[in-house]
């Protein structure tokens, strides 16, 4: 057995396979989230480079990714506090770039409220490493609010 340092938590671990980079499934999941975070940041920078033109398709795609990520956070997966902060800022950025007086802007406003609630909860309930797991009540309330947003999105898509 050889020893290697985990690329996420920097803890040493033993391995059999040379290609193994992570000490546990939790670190592997965090690496996936980090890659998704980088992709979303790149999309935001691309959107800022549009010089004020509204790319609704890009905003919708990023919004759908936020919804899926938030759903997974509320279904028992732990998430790092910094990702919640990032998602909160990203929703705000999407809201600012959405067309004025649109249904999309109102949906993003609701999502911003959800992210603010999760941010407040996670600020007080994180472990020493910065990870957060939401309690059942918070998860249920968030999932119900997300379902409302998804219904509104389907309704507005069917009207177009």
Secondary structure as GFF3:
##gff-version 3
##sequence-region A 1 160
A	DSSP	beta_strand	2	5	.	.	.	ID=ss1
A	DSSP	beta_strand	12	15	.	.	.	ID=ss2
A	DSSP	alpha_helix	25	48	.	.	.	ID=ss3
A	DSSP	alpha_helix	56	74	.	.	.	ID=ss4
A	DSSP	beta_strand	79	80	.	.	.	ID=ss5
A	DSSP	alpha_helix	81	97	.	.	.	ID=ss6
A	DSSP	alpha_helix	103	124	.	.	.	ID=ss7
A	DSSP	beta_strand	131	132	.	.	.	ID=ss8
A	DSSP	alpha_helix	136	159	.	.	.	ID=ss9
###
